[in-house]
Each structure stands twice: as C-alpha cells, then as structure tokens.
Amino acid sequence: MKMILAIVQADDAPKIMQALIEAGHRVTRIATEGGWLRRENVTLLLGAEDEKVNDVLGVLQRTGRRRTSYISVPREMPGALNAQVIDVEIGGATVFVLNVERFEHF
C-alpha cells in the first residue's frame, strides 16, 4: 500500500478531487500555502494499493493544469523603490508516493 501526497493549486483542487472520486479513489483535502509564492494550495492525501498508484498519477497528470502567472518582485534602485514583474509557471501537481508500513480502517 502507498500513501500519495499531491500538492495542487487551490483553483484546480475541486476538478482533481472530482476526477479522483469518479475513478473510485478516496481522497482527503487539506488547505495549505506555498512557501515561495505565498499562494493558497491544497494537499491531497490518498491511500492506494500498489497496483492503483499509476491510475492515481494518471488522473493527477490529466487534471492538474499548468499555466503562467505573473508576480511582482520588489527591486531597489538608487533613490526609488519599484517592482519588476516576472512570469512563473504554476499549477500541475507535486506528488510524493510513500510506502505504508501498516494501514487500519475503523
């Protein structure tokens, strides 16, 4: 058995969760926040039998949408403070697949 932790954009979470549930997977949602961009994201927790891991990863890959976002980064210049706008890629999913030593369901 595996524990899958998937970190996704909050905007994408409902669609991803719906796709996982429709594919027969149980999923738990935890609201989290990214460290670098300070944007709301969601960590999804799933328990899956070893043979179902690739199915879960396929759903995450198909439904986690990547896109470009623009952020303002402060930049100091002599005598003035202004900001530079840069583009960053957000979305998709960051996924960790962990071995589960023991699983109990009460």
Jmol script that loads the backbone (N, CA, C; Angstrom):
load data "model"
ATOM      1  N   MET A   1       0.842  -1.180   0.000  1.00  0.00           N
ATOM      2  CA  MET A   1       0.000   0.000   0.000  1.00  0.00           C
ATOM      3  C   MET A   1       0.881   1.235   0.000  1.00  0.00           C
ATOM      4  N   LYS A   2       0.389   2.302  -0.619  1.00  0.00           N
ATOM      5  CA  LYS A   2       1.111   3.566  -0.720  1.00  0.00           C
ATOM      6  C   LYS A   2       0.256   4.710  -0.194  1.00  0.00           C
ATOM      7  N   MET A   3       0.935   5.725   0.325  1.00  0.00           N
ATOM      8  CA  MET A   3       0.302   6.989   0.681  1.00  0.00           C
ATOM      9  C   MET A   3       0.769   7.987  -0.374  1.00  0.00           C
ATOM     10  N   ILE A   4      -0.184   8.633  -1.038  1.00  0.00           N
ATOM     11  CA  ILE A   4       0.138   9.612  -2.067  1.00  0.00           C
ATOM     12  C   ILE A   4      -0.218  10.991  -1.541  1.00  0.00           C
ATOM     13  N   LEU A   5       0.767  11.883  -1.539  1.00  0.00           N
ATOM     14  CA  LEU A   5       0.561  13.277  -1.169  1.00  0.00           C
ATOM     15  C   LEU A   5       0.705  14.088  -2.450  1.00  0.00           C
ATOM     16  N   ALA A   6      -0.330  14.807  -2.813  1.00  0.00           N
ATOM     17  CA  ALA A   6      -0.302  15.608  -4.033  1.00  0.00           C
ATOM     18  C   ALA A   6      -0.595  17.058  -3.678  1.00  0.00           C
ATOM     19  N   ILE A   7       0.332  17.934  -4.000  1.00  0.00           N
ATOM     20  CA  ILE A   7       0.156  19.365  -3.748  1.00  0.00           C
ATOM     21  C   ILE A   7      -0.264  20.008  -5.054  1.00  0.00           C
ATOM     22  N   VAL A   8      -1.454  20.634  -5.043  1.00  0.00           N
ATOM     23  CA  VAL A   8      -2.036  21.208  -6.255  1.00  0.00           C
ATOM     24  C   VAL A   8      -2.521  22.626  -5.959  1.00  0.00           C
ATOM     25  N   GLN A   9      -2.754  23.405  -7.007  1.00  0.00           N
ATOM     26  CA  GLN A   9      -3.308  24.748  -6.847  1.00  0.00           C
ATOM     27  C   GLN A   9      -4.738  24.649  -6.324  1.00  0.00           C
ATOM     28  N   ALA A  10      -5.109  25.552  -5.431  1.00  0.00           N
ATOM     29  CA  ALA A  10      -6.447  25.543  -4.850  1.00  0.00           C
ATOM     30  C   ALA A  10      -7.528  25.644  -5.928  1.00  0.00           C
ATOM     31  N   ASP A  11      -7.260  26.406  -6.981  1.00  0.00           N
ATOM     32  CA  ASP A  11      -8.234  26.557  -8.068  1.00  0.00           C
ATOM     33  C   ASP A  11      -8.492  25.239  -8.796  1.00  0.00           C
ATOM     34  N   ASP A  12      -7.489  24.367  -8.826  1.00  0.00           N
ATOM     35  CA  ASP A  12      -7.609  23.099  -9.539  1.00  0.00           C
ATOM     36  C   ASP A  12      -8.162  21.967  -8.674  1.00  0.00           C
ATOM     37  N   ALA A  13      -8.137  22.140  -7.361  1.00  0.00           N
ATOM     38  CA  ALA A  13      -8.479  21.058  -6.442  1.00  0.00           C
ATOM     39  C   ALA A  13      -9.875  20.453  -6.651  1.00  0.00           C
ATOM     40  N   PRO A  14     -10.939  21.252  -6.813  1.00  0.00           N
ATOM     41  CA  PRO A  14     -12.257  20.625  -6.989  1.00  0.00           C
ATOM     42  C   PRO A  14     -12.327  19.695  -8.203  1.00  0.00           C
ATOM     43  N   LYS A  15     -11.762  20.129  -9.328  1.00  0.00           N
ATOM     44  CA  LYS A  15     -11.776  19.303 -10.533  1.00  0.00           C
ATOM     45  C   LYS A  15     -10.956  18.024 -10.332  1.00  0.00           C
ATOM     46  N   ILE A  16      -9.796  18.159  -9.708  1.00  0.00           N
ATOM     47  CA  ILE A  16      -8.937  16.997  -9.462  1.00  0.00           C
ATOM     48  C   ILE A  16      -9.624  16.024  -8.509  1.00  0.00           C
ATOM     49  N   MET A  17     -10.192  16.548  -7.432  1.00  0.00           N
ATOM     50  CA  MET A  17     -10.877  15.678  -6.468  1.00  0.00           C
ATOM     51  C   MET A  17     -12.046  14.945  -7.116  1.00  0.00           C
ATOM     52  N   GLN A  18     -12.817  15.658  -7.919  1.00  0.00           N
ATOM     53  CA  GLN A  18     -13.955  15.035  -8.596  1.00  0.00           C
ATOM     54  C   GLN A  18     -13.482  13.897  -9.507  1.00  0.00           C
ATOM     55  N   ALA A  19     -12.411  14.137 -10.258  1.00  0.00           N
ATOM     56  CA  ALA A  19     -11.879  13.106 -11.152  1.00  0.00           C
ATOM     57  C   ALA A  19     -11.373  11.899 -10.365  1.00  0.00           C
ATOM     58  N   LEU A  20     -10.722  12.143  -9.232  1.00  0.00           N
ATOM     59  CA  LEU A  20     -10.242  11.030  -8.404  1.00  0.00           C
ATOM     60  C   LEU A  20     -11.401  10.222  -7.837  1.00  0.00           C
ATOM     61  N   ILE A  21     -12.429  10.906  -7.358  1.00  0.00           N
ATOM     62  CA  ILE A  21     -13.601  10.219  -6.790  1.00  0.00           C
ATOM     63  C   ILE A  21     -14.323   9.422  -7.872  1.00  0.00           C
ATOM     64  N   GLU A  22     -14.480  10.015  -9.050  1.00  0.00           N
ATOM     65  CA  GLU A  22     -15.130   9.302 -10.155  1.00  0.00           C
ATOM     66  C   GLU A  22     -14.341   8.064 -10.575  1.00  0.00           C
ATOM     67  N   ALA A  23     -13.020   8.097 -10.376  1.00  0.00           N
ATOM     68  CA  ALA A  23     -12.178   6.946 -10.709  1.00  0.00           C
ATOM     69  C   ALA A  23     -12.146   5.921  -9.571  1.00  0.00           C
ATOM     70  N   GLY A  24     -12.894   6.198  -8.495  1.00  0.00           N
ATOM     71  CA  GLY A  24     -13.020   5.233  -7.396  1.00  0.00           C
ATOM     72  C   GLY A  24     -12.015   5.378  -6.268  1.00  0.00           C
ATOM     73  N   HIS A  25     -11.367   6.524  -6.171  1.00  0.00           N
ATOM     74  CA  HIS A  25     -10.365   6.738  -5.128  1.00  0.00           C
ATOM     75  C   HIS A  25     -10.935   7.604  -4.019  1.00  0.00           C
ATOM     76  N   ARG A  26     -10.543   7.304  -2.798  1.00  0.00           N
ATOM     77  CA  ARG A  26     -10.884   8.152  -1.658  1.00  0.00           C
ATOM     78  C   ARG A  26      -9.801   9.198  -1.514  1.00  0.00           C
ATOM     79  N   VAL A  27     -10.203  10.412  -1.198  1.00  0.00           N
ATOM     80  CA  VAL A  27      -9.223  11.495  -1.114  1.00  0.00           C
ATOM     81  C   VAL A  27      -9.601  12.443   0.026  1.00  0.00           C
ATOM     82  N   THR A  28      -8.585  12.936   0.724  1.00  0.00           N
ATOM     83  CA  THR A  28      -8.768  13.917   1.788  1.00  0.00           C
ATOM     84  C   THR A  28      -8.051  15.195   1.380  1.00  0.00           C
ATOM     85  N   ARG A  29      -8.718  16.324   1.587  1.00  0.00           N
ATOM     86  CA  ARG A  29      -8.189  17.633   1.197  1.00  0.00           C
ATOM     87  C   ARG A  29      -7.738  18.393   2.440  1.00  0.00           C
ATOM     88  N   ILE A  30      -6.528  18.962   2.362  1.00  0.00           N
ATOM     89  CA  ILE A  30      -6.006  19.805   3.432  1.00  0.00           C
ATOM     90  C   ILE A  30      -5.596  21.130   2.802  1.00  0.00           C
ATOM     91  N   ALA A  31      -6.098  22.244   3.336  1.00  0.00           N
ATOM     92  CA  ALA A  31      -5.718  23.571   2.823  1.00  0.00           C
ATOM     93  C   ALA A  31      -4.304  23.884   3.293  1.00  0.00           C
ATOM     94  N   THR A  32      -3.441  24.262   2.353  1.00  0.00           N
ATOM     95  CA  THR A  32      -2.056  24.600   2.664  1.00  0.00           C
ATOM     96  C   THR A  32      -1.667  25.864   1.902  1.00  0.00           C
ATOM     97  N   GLU A  33      -0.458  26.345   2.135  1.00  0.00           N
ATOM     98  CA  GLU A  33       0.026  27.541   1.455  1.00  0.00           C
ATOM     99  C   GLU A  33       1.452  27.316   1.006  1.00  0.00           C
ATOM    100  N   GLY A  34       1.742  27.738  -0.220  1.00  0.00           N
ATOM    101  CA  GLY A  34       3.089  27.592  -0.743  1.00  0.00           C
ATOM    102  C   GLY A  34       4.052  28.556  -0.088  1.00  0.00           C
ATOM    103  N   GLY A  35       5.288  28.145   0.055  1.00  0.00           N
ATOM    104  CA  GLY A  35       6.285  28.967   0.724  1.00  0.00           C
ATOM    105  C   GLY A  35       6.853  30.081  -0.134  1.00  0.00           C
ATOM    106  N   TRP A  36       7.099  29.821  -1.412  1.00  0.00           N
ATOM    107  CA  TRP A  36       7.763  30.818  -2.235  1.00  0.00           C
ATOM    108  C   TRP A  36       6.792  31.864  -2.756  1.00  0.00           C
ATOM    109  N   LEU A  37       5.698  31.438  -3.367  1.00  0.00           N
ATOM    110  CA  LEU A  37       4.734  32.395  -3.926  1.00  0.00           C
ATOM    111  C   LEU A  37       3.693  32.849  -2.906  1.00  0.00           C
ATOM    112  N   ARG A  38       3.630  32.179  -1.767  1.00  0.00           N
ATOM    113  CA  ARG A  38       2.648  32.505  -0.725  1.00  0.00           C
ATOM    114  C   ARG A  38       1.220  32.448  -1.253  1.00  0.00           C
ATOM    115  N   ARG A  39       0.964  31.468  -2.099  1.00  0.00           N
ATOM    116  CA  ARG A  39      -0.376  31.304  -2.656  1.00  0.00           C
ATOM    117  C   ARG A  39      -1.038  30.087  -2.045  1.00  0.00           C
ATOM    118  N   GLU A  40      -2.358  30.168  -1.969  1.00  0.00           N
ATOM    119  CA  GLU A  40      -3.121  29.053  -1.427  1.00  0.00           C
ATOM    120  C   GLU A  40      -2.985  27.847  -2.351  1.00  0.00           C
ATOM    121  N   ASN A  41      -2.702  26.711  -1.746  1.00  0.00           N
ATOM    122  CA  ASN A  41      -2.745  25.471  -2.491  1.00  0.00           C
ATOM    123  C   ASN A  41      -3.437  24.430  -1.634  1.00  0.00           C
ATOM    124  N   VAL A  42      -3.499  23.227  -2.115  1.00  0.00           N
ATOM    125  CA  VAL A  42      -4.200  22.148  -1.425  1.00  0.00           C
ATOM    126  C   VAL A  42      -3.295  20.929  -1.443  1.00  0.00           C
ATOM    127  N   THR A  43      -3.222  20.244  -0.312  1.00  0.00           N
ATOM    128  CA  THR A  43      -2.528  18.967  -0.264  1.00  0.00           C
ATOM    129  C   THR A  43      -3.585  17.879  -0.198  1.00  0.00           C
ATOM    130  N   LEU A  44      -3.546  16.980  -1.173  1.00  0.00           N
ATOM    131  CA  LEU A  44      -4.479  15.863  -1.231  1.00  0.00           C
ATOM    132  C   LEU A  44      -3.783  14.622  -0.680  1.00  0.00           C
ATOM    133  N   LEU A  45      -4.473  13.888   0.175  1.00  0.00           N
ATOM    134  CA  LEU A  45      -3.952  12.655   0.750  1.00  0.00           C
ATOM    135  C   LEU A  45      -4.772  11.495   0.213  1.00  0.00           C
ATOM    136  N   LEU A  46      -4.084  10.494  -0.312  1.00  0.00           N
ATOM    137  CA  LEU A  46      -4.768   9.310  -0.842  1.00  0.00           C
ATOM    138  C   LEU A  46      -4.020   8.068  -0.403  1.00  0.00           C
ATOM    139  N   GLY A  47      -4.752   7.062   0.012  1.00  0.00           N
ATOM    140  CA  GLY A  47      -4.184   5.740   0.223  1.00  0.00           C
ATOM    141  C   GLY A  47      -4.525   4.909  -1.001  1.00  0.00           C
ATOM    142  N   ALA A  48      -3.543   4.177  -1.536  1.00  0.00           N
ATOM    143  CA  ALA A  48      -3.804   3.392  -2.742  1.00  0.00           C
ATOM    144  C   ALA A  48      -3.017   2.087  -2.687  1.00  0.00           C
ATOM    145  N   GLU A  49      -3.657   1.034  -3.163  1.00  0.00           N
ATOM    146  CA  GLU A  49      -2.943  -0.227  -3.334  1.00  0.00           C
ATOM    147  C   GLU A  49      -1.864  -0.008  -4.382  1.00  0.00           C
ATOM    148  N   ASP A  50      -0.794  -0.774  -4.295  1.00  0.00           N
ATOM    149  CA  ASP A  50       0.351  -0.588  -5.198  1.00  0.00           C
ATOM    150  C   ASP A  50      -0.063  -0.564  -6.666  1.00  0.00           C
ATOM    151  N   GLU A  51      -0.992  -1.444  -7.046  1.00  0.00           N
ATOM    152  CA  GLU A  51      -1.391  -1.525  -8.460  1.00  0.00           C
ATOM    153  C   GLU A  51      -2.270  -0.361  -8.901  1.00  0.00           C
ATOM    154  N   LYS A  52      -2.749   0.462  -7.979  1.00  0.00           N
ATOM    155  CA  LYS A  52      -3.593   1.619  -8.315  1.00  0.00           C
ATOM    156  C   LYS A  52      -2.822   2.936  -8.381  1.00  0.00           C
ATOM    157  N   VAL A  53      -1.557   2.930  -8.002  1.00  0.00           N
ATOM    158  CA  VAL A  53      -0.764   4.168  -7.946  1.00  0.00           C
ATOM    159  C   VAL A  53      -0.690   4.831  -9.318  1.00  0.00           C
ATOM    160  N   ASN A  54      -0.414   4.071 -10.360  1.00  0.00           N
ATOM    161  CA  ASN A  54      -0.317   4.669 -11.703  1.00  0.00           C
ATOM    162  C   ASN A  54      -1.644   5.255 -12.158  1.00  0.00           C
ATOM    163  N   ASP A  55      -2.756   4.681 -11.744  1.00  0.00           N
ATOM    164  CA  ASP A  55      -4.067   5.246 -12.075  1.00  0.00           C
ATOM    165  C   ASP A  55      -4.231   6.615 -11.417  1.00  0.00           C
ATOM    166  N   VAL A  56      -3.869   6.714 -10.129  1.00  0.00           N
ATOM    167  CA  VAL A  56      -3.952   7.992  -9.418  1.00  0.00           C
ATOM    168  C   VAL A  56      -3.048   9.026 -10.081  1.00  0.00           C
ATOM    169  N   LEU A  57      -1.819   8.628 -10.395  1.00  0.00           N
ATOM    170  CA  LEU A  57      -0.889   9.556 -11.036  1.00  0.00           C
ATOM    171  C   LEU A  57      -1.404  10.020 -12.394  1.00  0.00           C
ATOM    172  N   GLY A  58      -2.058   9.135 -13.127  1.00  0.00           N
ATOM    173  CA  GLY A  58      -2.639   9.500 -14.417  1.00  0.00           C
ATOM    174  C   GLY A  58      -3.733  10.538 -14.268  1.00  0.00           C
ATOM    175  N   VAL A  59      -4.596  10.364 -13.264  1.00  0.00           N
ATOM    176  CA  VAL A  59      -5.664  11.349 -13.018  1.00  0.00           C
ATOM    177  C   VAL A  59      -5.052  12.696 -12.666  1.00  0.00           C
ATOM    178  N   LEU A  60      -4.040  12.702 -11.799  1.00  0.00           N
ATOM    179  CA  LEU A  60      -3.388  13.956 -11.411  1.00  0.00           C
ATOM    180  C   LEU A  60      -2.745  14.638 -12.621  1.00  0.00           C
ATOM    181  N   GLN A  61      -2.118  13.854 -13.462  1.00  0.00           N
ATOM    182  CA  GLN A  61      -1.454  14.425 -14.637  1.00  0.00           C
ATOM    183  C   GLN A  61      -2.455  15.004 -15.629  1.00  0.00           C
ATOM    184  N   ARG A  62      -3.591  14.334 -15.803  1.00  0.00           N
ATOM    185  CA  ARG A  62      -4.593  14.809 -16.768  1.00  0.00           C
ATOM    186  C   ARG A  62      -5.352  16.037 -16.276  1.00  0.00           C
ATOM    187  N   THR A  63      -5.559  16.139 -14.968  1.00  0.00           N
ATOM    188  CA  THR A  63      -6.445  17.196 -14.454  1.00  0.00           C
ATOM    189  C   THR A  63      -5.721  18.368 -13.809  1.00  0.00           C
ATOM    190  N   GLY A  64      -4.449  18.224 -13.487  1.00  0.00           N
ATOM    191  CA  GLY A  64      -3.691  19.330 -12.898  1.00  0.00           C
ATOM    192  C   GLY A  64      -3.180  20.244 -13.991  1.00  0.00           C
ATOM    193  N   ARG A  65      -3.777  21.403 -14.152  1.00  0.00           N
ATOM    194  CA  ARG A  65      -3.496  22.312 -15.267  1.00  0.00           C
ATOM    195  C   ARG A  65      -2.318  23.234 -14.939  1.00  0.00           C
ATOM    196  N   ARG A  66      -1.302  23.252 -15.818  1.00  0.00           N
ATOM    197  CA  ARG A  66      -0.176  24.183 -15.679  1.00  0.00           C
ATOM    198  C   ARG A  66      -0.495  25.460 -16.441  1.00  0.00           C
ATOM    199  N   ARG A  67      -0.060  26.594 -15.892  1.00  0.00           N
ATOM    200  CA  ARG A  67      -0.299  27.869 -16.546  1.00  0.00           C
ATOM    201  C   ARG A  67       0.738  28.877 -16.064  1.00  0.00           C
ATOM    202  N   THR A  68       0.791  30.000 -16.729  1.00  0.00           N
ATOM    203  CA  THR A  68       1.732  31.056 -16.370  1.00  0.00           C
ATOM    204  C   THR A  68       1.001  32.107 -15.541  1.00  0.00           C
ATOM    205  N   SER A  69       1.655  32.545 -14.483  1.00  0.00           N
ATOM    206  CA  SER A  69       1.125  33.610 -13.647  1.00  0.00           C
ATOM    207  C   SER A  69       2.202  34.695 -13.560  1.00  0.00           C
ATOM    208  N   TYR A  70       1.791  35.883 -13.261  1.00  0.00           N
ATOM    209  CA  TYR A  70       2.723  36.995 -13.178  1.00  0.00           C
ATOM    210  C   TYR A  70       2.756  37.510 -11.747  1.00  0.00           C
ATOM    211  N   ILE A  71       3.963  37.685 -11.218  1.00  0.00           N
ATOM    212  CA  ILE A  71       4.105  38.191  -9.857  1.00  0.00           C
ATOM    213  C   ILE A  71       5.006  39.413  -9.875  1.00  0.00           C
ATOM    214  N   SER A  72       4.809  40.261  -8.888  1.00  0.00           N
ATOM    215  CA  SER A  72       5.597  41.471  -8.751  1.00  0.00           C
ATOM    216  C   SER A  72       6.691  41.217  -7.714  1.00  0.00           C
ATOM    217  N   VAL A  73       7.931  41.468  -8.110  1.00  0.00           N
ATOM    218  CA  VAL A  73       9.082  41.265  -7.236  1.00  0.00           C
ATOM    219  C   VAL A  73       9.705  42.625  -6.950  1.00  0.00           C
ATOM    220  N   PRO A  74       9.816  43.004  -5.662  1.00  0.00           N
ATOM    221  CA  PRO A  74      10.428  44.302  -5.341  1.00  0.00           C
ATOM    222  C   PRO A  74      11.872  44.371  -5.843  1.00  0.00           C
ATOM    223  N   ARG A  75      12.221  45.540  -6.347  1.00  0.00           N
ATOM    224  CA  ARG A  75      13.585  45.769  -6.825  1.00  0.00           C
ATOM    225  C   ARG A  75      13.988  47.175  -6.416  1.00  0.00           C
ATOM    226  N   GLU A  76      15.069  47.266  -5.677  1.00  0.00           N
ATOM    227  CA  GLU A  76      15.534  48.583  -5.231  1.00  0.00           C
ATOM    228  C   GLU A  76      16.444  49.203  -6.275  1.00  0.00           C
ATOM    229  N   MET A  77      16.216  50.491  -6.492  1.00  0.00           N
ATOM    230  CA  MET A  77      17.087  51.271  -7.356  1.00  0.00           C
ATOM    231  C   MET A  77      17.488  52.508  -6.569  1.00  0.00           C
ATOM    232  N   PRO A  78      18.655  53.058  -6.840  1.00  0.00           N
ATOM    233  CA  PRO A  78      19.067  54.259  -6.094  1.00  0.00           C
ATOM    234  C   PRO A  78      18.003  55.361  -6.162  1.00  0.00           C
ATOM    235  N   GLY A  79      17.539  55.786  -4.992  1.00  0.00           N
ATOM    236  CA  GLY A  79      16.583  56.878  -4.933  1.00  0.00           C
ATOM    237  C   GLY A  79      15.135  56.481  -5.159  1.00  0.00           C
ATOM    238  N   ALA A  80      14.844  55.229  -5.472  1.00  0.00           N
ATOM    239  CA  ALA A  80      13.453  54.823  -5.741  1.00  0.00           C
ATOM    240  C   ALA A  80      13.272  53.343  -5.419  1.00  0.00           C
ATOM    241  N   LEU A  81      12.060  52.986  -5.162  1.00  0.00           N
ATOM    242  CA  LEU A  81      11.704  51.583  -4.942  1.00  0.00           C
ATOM    243  C   LEU A  81      10.655  51.230  -5.986  1.00  0.00           C
ATOM    244  N   ASN A  82      10.952  50.272  -6.819  1.00  0.00           N
ATOM    245  CA  ASN A  82       9.961  49.851  -7.803  1.00  0.00           C
ATOM    246  C   ASN A  82       9.923  48.333  -7.855  1.00  0.00           C
ATOM    247  N   ALA A  83       9.100  47.801  -8.686  1.00  0.00           N
ATOM    248  CA  ALA A  83       8.932  46.351  -8.757  1.00  0.00           C
ATOM    249  C   ALA A  83       9.115  45.876 -10.187  1.00  0.00           C
ATOM    250  N   GLN A  84       9.599  44.673 -10.280  1.00  0.00           N
ATOM    251  CA  GLN A  84       9.745  44.013 -11.575  1.00  0.00           C
ATOM    252  C   GLN A  84       8.696  42.907 -11.639  1.00  0.00           C
ATOM    253  N   VAL A  85       8.021  42.805 -12.759  1.00  0.00           N
ATOM    254  CA  VAL A  85       7.027  41.755 -12.947  1.00  0.00           C
ATOM    255  C   VAL A  85       7.703  40.596 -13.676  1.00  0.00           C
ATOM    256  N   ILE A  86       7.583  39.409 -13.093  1.00  0.00           N
ATOM    257  CA  ILE A  86       8.153  38.221 -13.730  1.00  0.00           C
ATOM    258  C   ILE A  86       7.052  37.189 -13.912  1.00  0.00           C
ATOM    259  N   ASP A  87       7.242  36.313 -14.882  1.00  0.00           N
ATOM    260  CA  ASP A  87       6.267  35.248 -15.083  1.00  0.00           C
ATOM    261  C   ASP A  87       6.809  33.951 -14.489  1.00  0.00           C
ATOM    262  N   VAL A  88       5.910  33.204 -13.842  1.00  0.00           N
ATOM    263  CA  VAL A  88       6.254  31.926 -13.231  1.00  0.00           C
ATOM    264  C   VAL A  88       5.222  30.889 -13.663  1.00  0.00           C
ATOM    265  N   GLU A  89       5.660  29.663 -13.764  1.00  0.00           N
ATOM    266  CA  GLU A  89       4.734  28.590 -14.102  1.00  0.00           C
ATOM    267  C   GLU A  89       4.148  28.036 -12.809  1.00  0.00           C
ATOM    268  N   ILE A  90       2.824  27.951 -12.753  1.00  0.00           N
ATOM    269  CA  ILE A  90       2.134  27.403 -11.591  1.00  0.00           C
ATOM    270  C   ILE A  90       1.219  26.276 -12.058  1.00  0.00           C
ATOM    271  N   GLY A  91       0.677  25.579 -11.116  1.00  0.00           N
ATOM    272  CA  GLY A  91      -0.267  24.515 -11.445  1.00  0.00           C
ATOM    273  C   GLY A  91       0.410  23.169 -11.548  1.00  0.00           C
ATOM    274  N   GLY A  92      -0.317  22.233 -12.116  1.00  0.00           N
ATOM    275  CA  GLY A  92       0.176  20.872 -12.150  1.00  0.00           C
ATOM    276  C   GLY A  92       0.072  20.275 -10.761  1.00  0.00           C
ATOM    277  N   ALA A  93       0.908  19.313 -10.466  1.00  0.00           N
ATOM    278  CA  ALA A  93       0.895  18.675  -9.150  1.00  0.00           C
ATOM    279  C   ALA A  93       2.314  18.286  -8.767  1.00  0.00           C
ATOM    280  N   THR A  94       2.631  18.487  -7.506  1.00  0.00           N
ATOM    281  CA  THR A  94       3.853  17.952  -6.928  1.00  0.00           C
ATOM    282  C   THR A  94       3.421  16.748  -6.115  1.00  0.00           C
ATOM    283  N   VAL A  95       3.970  15.577  -6.434  1.00  0.00           N
ATOM    284  CA  VAL A  95       3.453  14.331  -5.872  1.00  0.00           C
ATOM    285  C   VAL A  95       4.554  13.558  -5.155  1.00  0.00           C
ATOM    286  N   PHE A  96       4.211  13.063  -3.966  1.00  0.00           N
ATOM    287  CA  PHE A  96       5.086  12.177  -3.207  1.00  0.00           C
ATOM    288  C   PHE A  96       4.354  10.848  -3.033  1.00  0.00           C
ATOM    289  N   VAL A  97       5.026   9.749  -3.310  1.00  0.00           N
ATOM    290  CA  VAL A  97       4.459   8.424  -3.122  1.00  0.00           C
ATOM    291  C   VAL A  97       5.284   7.743  -2.036  1.00  0.00           C
ATOM    292  N   LEU A  98       4.625   7.443  -0.922  1.00  0.00           N
ATOM    293  CA  LEU A  98       5.310   6.895   0.249  1.00  0.00           C
ATOM    294  C   LEU A  98       4.840   5.474   0.545  1.00  0.00           C
ATOM    295  N   ASN A  99       5.763   4.643   0.988  1.00  0.00           N
ATOM    296  CA  ASN A  99       5.390   3.296   1.418  1.00  0.00           C
ATOM    297  C   ASN A  99       4.628   3.376   2.737  1.00  0.00           C
ATOM    298  N   VAL A 100       3.603   2.555   2.876  1.00  0.00           N
ATOM    299  CA  VAL A 100       2.824   2.482   4.104  1.00  0.00           C
ATOM    300  C   VAL A 100       3.134   1.152   4.770  1.00  0.00           C
ATOM    301  N   GLU A 101       3.655   1.242   5.974  1.00  0.00           N
ATOM    302  CA  GLU A 101       4.002   0.018   6.701  1.00  0.00           C
ATOM    303  C   GLU A 101       2.764  -0.696   7.221  1.00  0.00           C
ATOM    304  N   ARG A 102       1.776   0.089   7.644  1.00  0.00           N
ATOM    305  CA  ARG A 102       0.553  -0.516   8.216  1.00  0.00           C
ATOM    306  C   ARG A 102      -0.616   0.396   7.922  1.00  0.00           C
ATOM    307  N   PHE A 103      -1.762  -0.207   7.653  1.00  0.00           N
ATOM    308  CA  PHE A 103      -2.987   0.545   7.387  1.00  0.00           C
ATOM    309  C   PHE A 103      -4.131  -0.066   8.199  1.00  0.00           C
ATOM    310  N   GLU A 104      -4.860   0.768   8.883  1.00  0.00           N
ATOM    311  CA  GLU A 104      -6.038   0.344   9.654  1.00  0.00           C
ATOM    312  C   GLU A 104      -7.210   1.225   9.260  1.00  0.00           C
ATOM    313  N   HIS A 105      -8.383   0.652   9.171  1.00  0.00           N
ATOM    314  CA  HIS A 105      -9.593   1.425   8.890  1.00  0.00           C
ATOM    315  C   HIS A 105     -10.643   0.988   9.906  1.00  0.00           C
ATOM    316  N   PHE A 106     -11.057   1.909  10.771  1.00  0.00           N
ATOM    317  CA  PHE A 106     -12.032   1.580  11.831  1.00  0.00           C
ATOM    318  C   PHE A 106     -13.373   2.173  11.523  1.00  0.00           C
TER     319      PHE A 106
END
end "model"
wireframe off; spacefill off
backbone 0.3
color backbone group
